[in-house]
Amino acid sequence: MMRTVLDMIAGRDAPQPAGKPGIGRILADLDSHQCRFPLQGDGAATRFCAAGVSEADWLPGFPGRCYCTFHRSLSVGRGTEAERAAPRVLERLAG
Ligand SMILES: [Zn+2]
């Protein structure tokens, strides 16, 4: 079955970190090498994906390099227009 953009935005197919239930973690709870892709919320309440990022992929400061494989594929590379628009859609949903 094709994965829709809305499914991806909802994080339904995103890898889930072990431990805490619920969607993502706030920034204060993130360790190094955990995906910084914002899933929902605003400001200090923003919840990030927090899936593990491998040492080889972790390069904060470079586009997409503080995201897990799943979210990096959403944010960089040859994504579709809908995929590139996903962060903007996310902002609208969060707002
Ligand atoms: Zn992620």
PDB file of the backbone (N, CA, C, O) and the ligand in Angstrom, with CONECT records:
HET     ZN  A 101       1
ATOM      1  N   MET A   1       0.847  -1.204   0.000  1.00  0.00           N
ATOM      2  CA  MET A   1       0.000   0.000   0.000  1.00  0.00           C
ATOM      3  C   MET A   1       0.881   1.251   0.000  1.00  0.00           C
ATOM      4  O   MET A   1       1.881   1.317   0.714  1.00  0.00           O
ATOM      5  N   MET A   2       0.501   2.223  -0.796  1.00  0.00           N
ATOM      6  CA  MET A   2       1.269   3.471  -0.837  1.00  0.00           C
ATOM      7  C   MET A   2       1.125   4.237   0.470  1.00  0.00           C
ATOM      8  O   MET A   2       0.045   4.324   1.053  1.00  0.00           O
ATOM      9  N   ARG A   3       2.233   4.779   0.900  1.00  0.00           N
ATOM     10  CA  ARG A   3       2.215   5.599   2.095  1.00  0.00           C
ATOM     11  C   ARG A   3       1.880   7.023   1.682  1.00  0.00           C
ATOM     12  O   ARG A   3       2.532   7.585   0.803  1.00  0.00           O
ATOM     13  N   THR A   4       0.895   7.595   2.295  1.00  0.00           N
ATOM     14  CA  THR A   4       0.543   8.967   1.938  1.00  0.00           C
ATOM     15  C   THR A   4       1.379   9.945   2.751  1.00  0.00           C
ATOM     16  O   THR A   4       1.954   9.598   3.782  1.00  0.00           O
ATOM     17  N   VAL A   5       1.430  11.162   2.262  1.00  0.00           N
ATOM     18  CA  VAL A   5       2.164  12.211   2.984  1.00  0.00           C
ATOM     19  C   VAL A   5       1.564  12.414   4.373  1.00  0.00           C
ATOM     20  O   VAL A   5       2.283  12.626   5.350  1.00  0.00           O
ATOM     21  N   LEU A   6       0.245  12.344   4.444  1.00  0.00           N
ATOM     22  CA  LEU A   6      -0.390  12.545   5.748  1.00  0.00           C
ATOM     23  C   LEU A   6       0.009  11.449   6.731  1.00  0.00           C
ATOM     24  O   LEU A   6       0.187  11.708   7.921  1.00  0.00           O
ATOM     25  N   ASP A   7       0.150  10.217   6.225  1.00  0.00           N
ATOM     26  CA  ASP A   7       0.622   9.141   7.090  1.00  0.00           C
ATOM     27  C   ASP A   7       2.003   9.466   7.630  1.00  0.00           C
ATOM     28  O   ASP A   7       2.295   9.270   8.810  1.00  0.00           O
ATOM     29  N   MET A   8       2.847   9.968   6.733  1.00  0.00           N
ATOM     30  CA  MET A   8       4.214  10.281   7.150  1.00  0.00           C
ATOM     31  C   MET A   8       4.216  11.412   8.163  1.00  0.00           C
ATOM     32  O   MET A   8       4.950  11.370   9.150  1.00  0.00           O
ATOM     33  N   ILE A   9       3.397  12.419   7.916  1.00  0.00           N
ATOM     34  CA  ILE A   9       3.335  13.546   8.835  1.00  0.00           C
ATOM     35  C   ILE A   9       2.839  13.080  10.203  1.00  0.00           C
ATOM     36  O   ILE A   9       3.312  13.543  11.241  1.00  0.00           O
ATOM     37  N   ALA A  10       1.894  12.170  10.183  1.00  0.00           N
ATOM     38  CA  ALA A  10       1.366  11.659  11.441  1.00  0.00           C
ATOM     39  C   ALA A  10       2.388  10.794  12.156  1.00  0.00           C
ATOM     40  O   ALA A  10       2.207  10.435  13.320  1.00  0.00           O
ATOM     41  N   GLY A  11       3.459  10.462  11.455  1.00  0.00           N
ATOM     42  CA  GLY A  11       4.520   9.691  12.082  1.00  0.00           C
ATOM     43  C   GLY A  11       4.171   8.228  12.240  1.00  0.00           C
ATOM     44  O   GLY A  11       4.842   7.502  12.973  1.00  0.00           O
ATOM     45  N   ARG A  12       3.120   7.784  11.554  1.00  0.00           N
ATOM     46  CA  ARG A  12       2.670   6.413  11.746  1.00  0.00           C
ATOM     47  C   ARG A  12       3.718   5.395  11.312  1.00  0.00           C
ATOM     48  O   ARG A  12       3.810   4.301  11.869  1.00  0.00           O
ATOM     49  N   ASP A  13       4.509   5.776  10.307  1.00  0.00           N
ATOM     50  CA  ASP A  13       5.516   4.840   9.828  1.00  0.00           C
ATOM     51  C   ASP A  13       6.910   5.161  10.351  1.00  0.00           C
ATOM     52  O   ASP A  13       7.877   4.467  10.037  1.00  0.00           O
ATOM     53  N   ALA A  14       7.001   6.194  11.131  1.00  0.00           N
ATOM     54  CA  ALA A  14       8.308   6.563  11.653  1.00  0.00           C
ATOM     55  C   ALA A  14       8.748   5.563  12.709  1.00  0.00           C
ATOM     56  O   ALA A  14       7.923   5.030  13.452  1.00  0.00           O
ATOM     57  N   PRO A  15      10.054   5.309  12.774  1.00  0.00           N
ATOM     58  CA  PRO A  15      10.545   4.410  13.821  1.00  0.00           C
ATOM     59  C   PRO A  15      10.286   5.014  15.193  1.00  0.00           C
ATOM     60  O   PRO A  15      10.439   6.220  15.386  1.00  0.00           O
ATOM     61  N   GLN A  16       9.904   4.195  16.120  1.00  0.00           N
ATOM     62  CA  GLN A  16       9.590   4.680  17.464  1.00  0.00           C
ATOM     63  C   GLN A  16      10.752   4.384  18.410  1.00  0.00           C
ATOM     64  O   GLN A  16      11.265   3.265  18.422  1.00  0.00           O
ATOM     65  N   PRO A  17      11.164   5.348  19.182  1.00  0.00           N
ATOM     66  CA  PRO A  17      12.223   5.100  20.154  1.00  0.00           C
ATOM     67  C   PRO A  17      11.704   4.211  21.281  1.00  0.00           C
ATOM     68  O   PRO A  17      10.530   4.266  21.647  1.00  0.00           O
ATOM     69  N   ALA A  18      12.585   3.410  21.811  1.00  0.00           N
ATOM     70  CA  ALA A  18      12.194   2.584  22.945  1.00  0.00           C
ATOM     71  C   ALA A  18      11.991   3.470  24.165  1.00  0.00           C
ATOM     72  O   ALA A  18      12.527   4.576  24.234  1.00  0.00           O
ATOM     73  N   GLY A  19      11.237   2.993  25.101  1.00  0.00           N
ATOM     74  CA  GLY A  19      11.076   3.760  26.335  1.00  0.00           C
ATOM     75  C   GLY A  19       9.761   4.487  26.384  1.00  0.00           C
ATOM     76  O   GLY A  19       8.692   3.878  26.384  1.00  0.00           O
ATOM     77  N   LYS A  20       9.855   5.804  26.426  1.00  0.00           N
ATOM     78  CA  LYS A  20       8.671   6.611  26.671  1.00  0.00           C
ATOM     79  C   LYS A  20       7.564   6.380  25.651  1.00  0.00           C
ATOM     80  O   LYS A  20       7.824   6.344  24.449  1.00  0.00           O
ATOM     81  N   PRO A  21       6.348   6.228  26.118  1.00  0.00           N
ATOM     82  CA  PRO A  21       5.213   6.130  25.204  1.00  0.00           C
ATOM     83  C   PRO A  21       4.860   7.504  24.644  1.00  0.00           C
ATOM     84  O   PRO A  21       5.382   8.527  25.089  1.00  0.00           O
ATOM     85  N   GLY A  22       3.983   7.505  23.678  1.00  0.00           N
ATOM     86  CA  GLY A  22       3.532   8.770  23.131  1.00  0.00           C
ATOM     87  C   GLY A  22       4.393   9.210  21.976  1.00  0.00           C
ATOM     88  O   GLY A  22       5.365   8.545  21.619  1.00  0.00           O
ATOM     89  N   ILE A  23       4.033  10.324  21.400  1.00  0.00           N
ATOM     90  CA  ILE A  23       4.708  10.787  20.199  1.00  0.00           C
ATOM     91  C   ILE A  23       5.912  11.637  20.567  1.00  0.00           C
ATOM     92  O   ILE A  23       5.768  12.709  21.155  1.00  0.00           O
ATOM     93  N   GLY A  24       7.087  11.162  20.225  1.00  0.00           N
ATOM     94  CA  GLY A  24       8.294  11.965  20.325  1.00  0.00           C
ATOM     95  C   GLY A  24       8.663  12.382  21.732  1.00  0.00           C
ATOM     96  O   GLY A  24       8.117  11.901  22.725  1.00  0.00           O
ATOM     97  N   ARG A  25       9.611  13.292  21.772  1.00  0.00           N
ATOM     98  CA  ARG A  25      10.122  13.811  23.041  1.00  0.00           C
ATOM     99  C   ARG A  25      10.330  15.308  22.910  1.00  0.00           C
ATOM    100  O   ARG A  25      10.556  15.825  21.816  1.00  0.00           O
ATOM    101  N   ILE A  26      10.251  15.997  24.040  1.00  0.00           N
ATOM    102  CA  ILE A  26      10.610  17.411  24.006  1.00  0.00           C
ATOM    103  C   ILE A  26      12.135  17.522  23.932  1.00  0.00           C
ATOM    104  O   ILE A  26      12.858  16.578  24.250  1.00  0.00           O
ATOM    105  N   LEU A  27      12.598  18.677  23.512  1.00  0.00           N
ATOM    106  CA  LEU A  27      14.025  18.872  23.272  1.00  0.00           C
ATOM    107  C   LEU A  27      14.855  18.542  24.509  1.00  0.00           C
ATOM    108  O   LEU A  27      15.931  17.955  24.399  1.00  0.00           O
ATOM    109  N   ALA A  28      14.360  18.914  25.675  1.00  0.00           N
ATOM    110  CA  ALA A  28      15.113  18.699  26.908  1.00  0.00           C
ATOM    111  C   ALA A  28      15.341  17.216  27.184  1.00  0.00           C
ATOM    112  O   ALA A  28      16.273  16.851  27.901  1.00  0.00           O
ATOM    113  N   ASP A  29      14.495  16.367  26.619  1.00  0.00           N
ATOM    114  CA  ASP A  29      14.618  14.924  26.840  1.00  0.00           C
ATOM    115  C   ASP A  29      15.433  14.223  25.754  1.00  0.00           C
ATOM    116  O   ASP A  29      15.713  13.028  25.849  1.00  0.00           O
ATOM    117  N   LEU A  30      15.806  14.974  24.732  1.00  0.00           N
ATOM    118  CA  LEU A  30      16.550  14.353  23.632  1.00  0.00           C
ATOM    119  C   LEU A  30      18.007  14.166  24.018  1.00  0.00           C
ATOM    120  O   LEU A  30      18.626  15.051  24.610  1.00  0.00           O
ATOM    121  N   ASP A  31      18.545  13.005  23.676  1.00  0.00           N
ATOM    122  CA  ASP A  31      19.968  12.782  23.804  1.00  0.00           C
ATOM    123  C   ASP A  31      20.618  13.101  22.462  1.00  0.00           C
ATOM    124  O   ASP A  31      19.935  13.348  21.468  1.00  0.00           O
ATOM    125  N   SER A  32      21.950  13.093  22.454  1.00  0.00           N
ATOM    126  CA  SER A  32      22.652  13.217  21.189  1.00  0.00           C
ATOM    127  C   SER A  32      22.261  12.020  20.317  1.00  0.00           C
ATOM    128  O   SER A  32      21.871  10.968  20.825  1.00  0.00           O
ATOM    129  N   HIS A  33      22.371  12.195  19.018  1.00  0.00           N
ATOM    130  CA  HIS A  33      22.064  11.108  18.085  1.00  0.00           C
ATOM    131  C   HIS A  33      20.601  10.677  18.161  1.00  0.00           C
ATOM    132  O   HIS A  33      20.278   9.508  17.955  1.00  0.00           O
ATOM    133  N   GLN A  34      19.719  11.637  18.460  1.00  0.00           N
ATOM    134  CA  GLN A  34      18.291  11.359  18.383  1.00  0.00           C
ATOM    135  C   GLN A  34      17.657  12.382  17.451  1.00  0.00           C
ATOM    136  O   GLN A  34      17.946  13.577  17.507  1.00  0.00           O
ATOM    137  N   CYS A  35      16.800  11.879  16.609  1.00  0.00           N
ATOM    138  CA  CYS A  35      16.213  12.671  15.533  1.00  0.00           C
ATOM    139  C   CYS A  35      15.553  13.957  16.056  1.00  0.00           C
ATOM    140  O   CYS A  35      14.741  13.932  16.981  1.00  0.00           O
ATOM    141  N   ARG A  36      15.928  15.074  15.432  1.00  0.00           N
ATOM    142  CA  ARG A  36      15.397  16.396  15.808  1.00  0.00           C
ATOM    143  C   ARG A  36      14.248  16.825  14.914  1.00  0.00           C
ATOM    144  O   ARG A  36      13.934  18.014  14.848  1.00  0.00           O
ATOM    145  N   PHE A  37      13.624  15.901  14.236  1.00  0.00           N
ATOM    146  CA  PHE A  37      12.519  16.287  13.368  1.00  0.00           C
ATOM    147  C   PHE A  37      11.305  16.627  14.223  1.00  0.00           C
ATOM    148  O   PHE A  37      10.830  15.778  14.976  1.00  0.00           O
ATOM    149  N   PRO A  38      10.786  17.871  14.119  1.00  0.00           N
ATOM    150  CA  PRO A  38       9.632  18.260  14.936  1.00  0.00           C
ATOM    151  C   PRO A  38       8.359  17.573  14.451  1.00  0.00           C
ATOM    152  O   PRO A  38       8.020  17.648  13.270  1.00  0.00           O
ATOM    153  N   LEU A  39       7.671  16.917  15.347  1.00  0.00           N
ATOM    154  CA  LEU A  39       6.443  16.204  14.984  1.00  0.00           C
ATOM    155  C   LEU A  39       5.208  17.025  15.304  1.00  0.00           C
ATOM    156  O   LEU A  39       4.270  17.079  14.509  1.00  0.00           O
ATOM    157  N   GLN A  40       5.204  17.656  16.450  1.00  0.00           N
ATOM    158  CA  GLN A  40       4.036  18.446  16.833  1.00  0.00           C
ATOM    159  C   GLN A  40       4.406  19.398  17.954  1.00  0.00           C
ATOM    160  O   GLN A  40       5.447  19.253  18.595  1.00  0.00           O
ATOM    161  N   GLY A  41       3.546  20.368  18.180  1.00  0.00           N
ATOM    162  CA  GLY A  41       3.761  21.291  19.277  1.00  0.00           C
ATOM    163  C   GLY A  41       4.547  22.518  18.857  1.00  0.00           C
ATOM    164  O   GLY A  41       4.947  22.662  17.702  1.00  0.00           O
ATOM    165  N   ASP A  42       4.757  23.393  19.822  1.00  0.00           N
ATOM    166  CA  ASP A  42       5.379  24.682  19.591  1.00  0.00           C
ATOM    167  C   ASP A  42       6.367  25.000  20.701  1.00  0.00           C
ATOM    168  O   ASP A  42       6.191  24.585  21.846  1.00  0.00           O
ATOM    169  N   GLY A  43       7.393  25.732  20.351  1.00  0.00           N
ATOM    170  CA  GLY A  43       8.334  26.213  21.361  1.00  0.00           C
ATOM    171  C   GLY A  43       8.885  25.096  22.217  1.00  0.00           C
ATOM    172  O   GLY A  43       9.279  24.051  21.701  1.00  0.00           O
ATOM    173  N   ALA A  44       8.914  25.309  23.532  1.00  0.00           N
ATOM    174  CA  ALA A  44       9.479  24.326  24.446  1.00  0.00           C
ATOM    175  C   ALA A  44       8.652  23.052  24.493  1.00  0.00           C
ATOM    176  O   ALA A  44       9.143  22.011  24.929  1.00  0.00           O
ATOM    177  N   ALA A  45       7.409  23.120  24.051  1.00  0.00           N
ATOM    178  CA  ALA A  45       6.539  21.944  24.068  1.00  0.00           C
ATOM    179  C   ALA A  45       6.638  21.133  22.779  1.00  0.00           C
ATOM    180  O   ALA A  45       5.987  20.098  22.635  1.00  0.00           O
ATOM    181  N   THR A  46       7.461  21.617  21.839  1.00  0.00           N
ATOM    182  CA  THR A  46       7.608  20.882  20.574  1.00  0.00           C
ATOM    183  C   THR A  46       8.112  19.475  20.845  1.00  0.00           C
ATOM    184  O   THR A  46       9.069  19.280  21.594  1.00  0.00           O
ATOM    185  N   ARG A  47       7.466  18.505  20.235  1.00  0.00           N
ATOM    186  CA  ARG A  47       7.881  17.110  20.397  1.00  0.00           C
ATOM    187  C   ARG A  47       8.599  16.654  19.134  1.00  0.00           C
ATOM    188  O   ARG A  47       8.095  16.780  18.019  1.00  0.00           O
ATOM    189  N   PHE A  48       9.801  16.117  19.356  1.00  0.00           N
ATOM    190  CA  PHE A  48      10.642  15.680  18.245  1.00  0.00           C
ATOM    191  C   PHE A  48      10.594  14.168  18.135  1.00  0.00           C
ATOM    192  O   PHE A  48      10.248  13.462  19.082  1.00  0.00           O
ATOM    193  N   CYS A  49      10.954  13.690  16.944  1.00  0.00           N
ATOM    194  CA  CYS A  49      10.880  12.267  16.632  1.00  0.00           C
ATOM    195  C   CYS A  49      11.662  11.394  17.617  1.00  0.00           C
ATOM    196  O   CYS A  49      11.122  10.421  18.143  1.00  0.00           O
ATOM    197  N   ALA A  50      12.939  11.739  17.873  1.00  0.00           N
ATOM    198  CA  ALA A  50      13.784  11.058  18.865  1.00  0.00           C
ATOM    199  C   ALA A  50      14.226   9.650  18.464  1.00  0.00           C
ATOM    200  O   ALA A  50      14.797   8.931  19.284  1.00  0.00           O
ATOM    201  N   ALA A  51      13.976   9.250  17.238  1.00  0.00           N
ATOM    202  CA  ALA A  51      14.508   7.959  16.792  1.00  0.00           C
ATOM    203  C   ALA A  51      16.033   8.036  16.723  1.00  0.00           C
ATOM    204  O   ALA A  51      16.601   9.112  16.535  1.00  0.00           O
ATOM    205  N   GLY A  52      16.674   6.907  16.874  1.00  0.00           N
ATOM    206  CA  GLY A  52      18.127   6.869  16.875  1.00  0.00           C
ATOM    207  C   GLY A  52      18.721   7.267  15.530  1.00  0.00           C
ATOM    208  O   GLY A  52      18.201   6.895  14.478  1.00  0.00           O
ATOM    209  N   VAL A  53      19.809   8.021  15.570  1.00  0.00           N
ATOM    210  CA  VAL A  53      20.533   8.407  14.360  1.00  0.00           C
ATOM    211  C   VAL A  53      21.940   7.818  14.465  1.00  0.00           C
ATOM    212  O   VAL A  53      22.616   7.984  15.480  1.00  0.00           O
ATOM    213  N   SER A  54      22.368   7.139  13.425  1.00  0.00           N
ATOM    214  CA  SER A  54      23.677   6.487  13.488  1.00  0.00           C
ATOM    215  C   SER A  54      24.799   7.519  13.490  1.00  0.00           C
ATOM    216  O   SER A  54      24.653   8.629  12.978  1.00  0.00           O
ATOM    217  N   GLU A  55      25.915   7.121  14.077  1.00  0.00           N
ATOM    218  CA  GLU A  55      27.074   8.012  14.155  1.00  0.00           C
ATOM    219  C   GLU A  55      27.463   8.544  12.766  1.00  0.00           C
ATOM    220  O   GLU A  55      27.824   9.711  12.612  1.00  0.00           O
ATOM    221  N   ALA A  56      27.381   7.673  11.774  1.00  0.00           N
ATOM    222  CA  ALA A  56      27.789   8.059  10.420  1.00  0.00           C
ATOM    223  C   ALA A  56      26.880   9.136   9.829  1.00  0.00           C
ATOM    224  O   ALA A  56      27.306   9.936   8.996  1.00  0.00           O
ATOM    225  N   ASP A  57      25.635   9.141  10.267  1.00  0.00           N
ATOM    226  CA  ASP A  57      24.668  10.089   9.713  1.00  0.00           C
ATOM    227  C   ASP A  57      24.566  11.376  10.516  1.00  0.00           C
ATOM    228  O   ASP A  57      24.059  12.386  10.029  1.00  0.00           O
ATOM    229  N   TRP A  58      25.051  11.330  11.745  1.00  0.00           N
ATOM    230  CA  TRP A  58      24.850  12.460  12.662  1.00  0.00           C
ATOM    231  C   TRP A  58      25.826  13.578  12.350  1.00  0.00           C
ATOM    232  O   TRP A  58      27.030  13.426  12.559  1.00  0.00           O
ATOM    233  N   LEU A  59      25.322  14.702  11.851  1.00  0.00           N
ATOM    234  CA  LEU A  59      26.176  15.828  11.516  1.00  0.00           C
ATOM    235  C   LEU A  59      25.372  17.116  11.679  1.00  0.00           C
ATOM    236  O   LEU A  59      25.017  17.763  10.693  1.00  0.00           O
ATOM    237  N   PRO A  60      25.089  17.481  12.924  1.00  0.00           N
ATOM    238  CA  PRO A  60      24.259  18.662  13.175  1.00  0.00           C
ATOM    239  C   PRO A  60      24.843  19.899  12.495  1.00  0.00           C
ATOM    240  O   PRO A  60      26.061  20.077  12.456  1.00  0.00           O
ATOM    241  N   GLY A  61      23.999  20.722  11.979  1.00  0.00           N
ATOM    242  CA  GLY A  61      24.453  21.911  11.284  1.00  0.00           C
ATOM    243  C   GLY A  61      24.373  21.751   9.778  1.00  0.00           C
ATOM    244  O   GLY A  61      24.409  22.733   9.036  1.00  0.00           O
ATOM    245  N   PHE A  62      24.263  20.498   9.326  1.00  0.00           N
ATOM    246  CA  PHE A  62      24.095  20.236   7.902  1.00  0.00           C
ATOM    247  C   PHE A  62      22.649  19.816   7.660  1.00  0.00           C
ATOM    248  O   PHE A  62      22.041  19.148   8.496  1.00  0.00           O
ATOM    249  N   PRO A  63      22.102  20.213   6.507  1.00  0.00           N
ATOM    250  CA  PRO A  63      20.680  19.941   6.255  1.00  0.00           C
ATOM    251  C   PRO A  63      20.327  18.470   6.419  1.00  0.00           C
ATOM    252  O   PRO A  63      20.927  17.603   5.783  1.00  0.00           O
ATOM    253  N   GLY A  64      19.368  18.199   7.262  1.00  0.00           N
ATOM    254  CA  GLY A  64      18.859  16.842   7.414  1.00  0.00           C
ATOM    255  C   GLY A  64      19.739  15.910   8.210  1.00  0.00           C
ATOM    256  O   GLY A  64      19.359  14.763   8.443  1.00  0.00           O
ATOM    257  N   ARG A  65      20.924  16.372   8.642  1.00  0.00           N
ATOM    258  CA  ARG A  65      21.869  15.444   9.248  1.00  0.00           C
ATOM    259  C   ARG A  65      21.664  15.263  10.750  1.00  0.00           C
ATOM    260  O   ARG A  65      22.456  14.585  11.405  1.00  0.00           O
ATOM    261  N   CYS A  66      20.619  15.855  11.292  1.00  0.00           N
ATOM    262  CA  CYS A  66      20.269  15.543  12.676  1.00  0.00           C
ATOM    263  C   CYS A  66      18.898  14.866  12.693  1.00  0.00           C
ATOM    264  O   CYS A  66      18.169  14.920  13.684  1.00  0.00           O
ATOM    265  N   TYR A  67      18.565  14.218  11.554  1.00  0.00           N
ATOM    266  CA  TYR A  67      17.312  13.475  11.445  1.00  0.00           C
ATOM    267  C   TYR A  67      17.605  11.988  11.297  1.00  0.00           C
ATOM    268  O   TYR A  67      18.670  11.599  10.818  1.00  0.00           O
ATOM    269  N   CYS A  68      16.654  11.169  11.710  1.00  0.00           N
ATOM    270  CA  CYS A  68      16.737   9.738  11.461  1.00  0.00           C
ATOM    271  C   CYS A  68      16.599   9.472   9.956  1.00  0.00           C
ATOM    272  O   CYS A  68      16.251  10.363   9.182  1.00  0.00           O
ATOM    273  N   THR A  69      16.877   8.243   9.571  1.00  0.00           N
ATOM    274  CA  THR A  69      16.824   7.887   8.155  1.00  0.00           C
ATOM    275  C   THR A  69      15.481   8.248   7.539  1.00  0.00           C
ATOM    276  O   THR A  69      15.405   8.773   6.429  1.00  0.00           O
ATOM    277  N   PHE A  70      14.427   7.954   8.287  1.00  0.00           N
ATOM    278  CA  PHE A  70      13.074   8.207   7.807  1.00  0.00           C
ATOM    279  C   PHE A  70      12.852   9.691   7.510  1.00  0.00           C
ATOM    280  O   PHE A  70      12.383  10.055   6.431  1.00  0.00           O
ATOM    281  N   HIS A  71      13.191  10.529   8.468  1.00  0.00           N
ATOM    282  CA  HIS A  71      12.926  11.958   8.271  1.00  0.00           C
ATOM    283  C   HIS A  71      13.946  12.624   7.356  1.00  0.00           C
ATOM    284  O   HIS A  71      13.641  13.631   6.717  1.00  0.00           O
ATOM    285  N   ARG A  72      15.156  12.067   7.289  1.00  0.00           N
ATOM    286  CA  ARG A  72      16.127  12.602   6.350  1.00  0.00           C
ATOM    287  C   ARG A  72      15.624  12.382   4.926  1.00  0.00           C
ATOM    288  O   ARG A  72      15.794  13.237   4.057  1.00  0.00           O
ATOM    289  N   SER A  73      15.007  11.236   4.702  1.00  0.00           N
ATOM    290  CA  SER A  73      14.493  10.955   3.360  1.00  0.00           C
ATOM    291  C   SER A  73      13.340  11.885   3.024  1.00  0.00           C
ATOM    292  O   SER A  73      13.076  12.157   1.853  1.00  0.00           O
ATOM    293  N   LEU A  74      12.658  12.369   4.042  1.00  0.00           N
ATOM    294  CA  LEU A  74      11.570  13.334   3.817  1.00  0.00           C
ATOM    295  C   LEU A  74      12.116  14.717   3.494  1.00  0.00           C
ATOM    296  O   LEU A  74      11.527  15.461   2.711  1.00  0.00           O
ATOM    297  N   SER A  75      13.244  15.052   4.103  1.00  0.00           N
ATOM    298  CA  SER A  75      13.670  16.450   4.100  1.00  0.00           C
ATOM    299  C   SER A  75      14.741  16.750   3.072  1.00  0.00           C
ATOM    300  O   SER A  75      14.936  17.912   2.717  1.00  0.00           O
ATOM    301  N   VAL A  76      15.438  15.743   2.585  1.00  0.00           N
ATOM    302  CA  VAL A  76      16.488  15.989   1.611  1.00  0.00           C
ATOM    303  C   VAL A  76      16.343  15.036   0.434  1.00  0.00           C
ATOM    304  O   VAL A  76      15.464  14.173   0.415  1.00  0.00           O
ATOM    305  N   GLY A  77      17.209  15.208  -0.531  1.00  0.00           N
ATOM    306  CA  GLY A  77      17.208  14.296  -1.666  1.00  0.00           C
ATOM    307  C   GLY A  77      16.105  14.634  -2.644  1.00  0.00           C
ATOM    308  O   GLY A  77      15.560  15.738  -2.657  1.00  0.00           O
ATOM    309  N   ARG A  78      15.796  13.643  -3.463  1.00  0.00           N
ATOM    310  CA  ARG A  78      14.847  13.907  -4.541  1.00  0.00           C
ATOM    311  C   ARG A  78      13.434  13.534  -4.112  1.00  0.00           C
ATOM    312  O   ARG A  78      12.808  12.648  -4.693  1.00  0.00           O
ATOM    313  N   GLY A  79      12.947  14.217  -3.095  1.00  0.00           N
ATOM    314  CA  GLY A  79      11.578  13.992  -2.670  1.00  0.00           C
ATOM    315  C   GLY A  79      10.606  14.610  -3.656  1.00  0.00           C
ATOM    316  O   GLY A  79      10.974  15.441  -4.486  1.00  0.00           O
ATOM    317  N   THR A  80       9.373  14.191  -3.547  1.00  0.00           N
ATOM    318  CA  THR A  80       8.346  14.796  -4.379  1.00  0.00           C
ATOM    319  C   THR A  80       8.021  16.182  -3.840  1.00  0.00           C
ATOM    320  O   THR A  80       8.437  16.546  -2.740  1.00  0.00           O
ATOM    321  N   GLU A  81       7.286  16.938  -4.612  1.00  0.00           N
ATOM    322  CA  GLU A  81       6.875  18.269  -4.155  1.00  0.00           C
ATOM    323  C   GLU A  81       6.082  18.152  -2.846  1.00  0.00           C
ATOM    324  O   GLU A  81       6.245  18.961  -1.933  1.00  0.00           O
ATOM    325  N   ALA A  82       5.228  17.133  -2.776  1.00  0.00           N
ATOM    326  CA  ALA A  82       4.426  16.950  -1.566  1.00  0.00           C
ATOM    327  C   ALA A  82       5.319  16.674  -0.364  1.00  0.00           C
ATOM    328  O   ALA A  82       5.058  17.150   0.741  1.00  0.00           O
ATOM    329  N   GLU A  83       6.385  15.894  -0.595  1.00  0.00           N
ATOM    330  CA  GLU A  83       7.295  15.595   0.500  1.00  0.00           C
ATOM    331  C   GLU A  83       8.053  16.838   0.937  1.00  0.00           C
ATOM    332  O   GLU A  83       8.254  17.077   2.128  1.00  0.00           O
ATOM    333  N   ARG A  84       8.472  17.628  -0.053  1.00  0.00           N
ATOM    334  CA  ARG A  84       9.184  18.858   0.310  1.00  0.00           C
ATOM    335  C   ARG A  84       8.265  19.812   1.055  1.00  0.00           C
ATOM    336  O   ARG A  84       8.720  20.603   1.881  1.00  0.00           O
ATOM    337  N   ALA A  85       6.973  19.738   0.765  1.00  0.00           N
ATOM    338  CA  ALA A  85       6.015  20.631   1.407  1.00  0.00           C
ATOM    339  C   ALA A  85       5.635  20.145   2.802  1.00  0.00           C
ATOM    340  O   ALA A  85       5.005  20.877   3.565  1.00  0.00           O
ATOM    341  N   ALA A  86       6.017  18.909   3.138  1.00  0.00           N
ATOM    342  CA  ALA A  86       5.573  18.318   4.391  1.00  0.00           C
ATOM    343  C   ALA A  86       5.878  19.178   5.612  1.00  0.00           C
ATOM    344  O   ALA A  86       4.999  19.364   6.454  1.00  0.00           O
ATOM    345  N   PRO A  87       7.111  19.717   5.738  1.00  0.00           N
ATOM    346  CA  PRO A  87       7.371  20.548   6.923  1.00  0.00           C
ATOM    347  C   PRO A  87       6.441  21.752   7.007  1.00  0.00           C
ATOM    348  O   PRO A  87       6.044  22.160   8.098  1.00  0.00           O
ATOM    349  N   ARG A  88       6.093  22.323   5.851  1.00  0.00           N
ATOM    350  CA  ARG A  88       5.190  23.468   5.884  1.00  0.00           C
ATOM    351  C   ARG A  88       3.787  23.026   6.302  1.00  0.00           C
ATOM    352  O   ARG A  88       3.100  23.729   7.042  1.00  0.00           O
ATOM    353  N   VAL A  89       3.375  21.857   5.821  1.00  0.00           N
ATOM    354  CA  VAL A  89       2.070  21.328   6.213  1.00  0.00           C
ATOM    355  C   VAL A  89       2.064  21.096   7.715  1.00  0.00           C
ATOM    356  O   VAL A  89       1.092  21.390   8.411  1.00  0.00           O
ATOM    357  N   LEU A  90       3.180  20.559   8.190  1.00  0.00           N
ATOM    358  CA  LEU A  90       3.316  20.280   9.609  1.00  0.00           C
ATOM    359  C   LEU A  90       3.152  21.555  10.424  1.00  0.00           C
ATOM    360  O   LEU A  90       2.484  21.569  11.458  1.00  0.00           O
ATOM    361  N   GLU A  91       3.777  22.631   9.938  1.00  0.00           N
ATOM    362  CA  GLU A  91       3.651  23.900  10.651  1.00  0.00           C
ATOM    363  C   GLU A  91       2.192  24.341  10.723  1.00  0.00           C
ATOM    364  O   GLU A  91       1.721  24.824  11.753  1.00  0.00           O
ATOM    365  N   ARG A  92       1.493  24.165   9.609  1.00  0.00           N
ATOM    366  CA  ARG A  92       0.079  24.556   9.600  1.00  0.00           C
ATOM    367  C   ARG A  92      -0.707  23.728  10.604  1.00  0.00           C
ATOM    368  O   ARG A  92      -1.546  24.252  11.337  1.00  0.00           O
ATOM    369  N   LEU A  93      -0.422  22.408  10.629  1.00  0.00           N
ATOM    370  CA  LEU A  93      -1.147  21.537  11.547  1.00  0.00           C
ATOM    371  C   LEU A  93      -0.827  21.910  12.995  1.00  0.00           C
ATOM    372  O   LEU A  93      -1.701  21.896  13.861  1.00  0.00           O
ATOM    373  N   ALA A  94       0.430  22.240  13.237  1.00  0.00           N
ATOM    374  CA  ALA A  94       0.853  22.541  14.602  1.00  0.00           C
ATOM    375  C   ALA A  94       0.292  23.885  15.042  1.00  0.00           C
ATOM    376  O   ALA A  94      -0.016  24.091  16.216  1.00  0.00           O
ATOM    377  N   GLY A  95       0.161  24.810  14.064  1.00  0.00           N
ATOM    378  CA  GLY A  95      -0.286  26.143  14.420  1.00  0.00           C
ATOM    379  C   GLY A  95      -1.733  26.145  14.799  1.00  0.00           C
ATOM    380  O   GLY A  95      -2.283  27.195  15.131  1.00  0.00           O
TER     381      GLY A  95
HETATM  382 ZN    ZN A 101      12.939  11.028  12.803  1.00  0.00          ZN2+
END
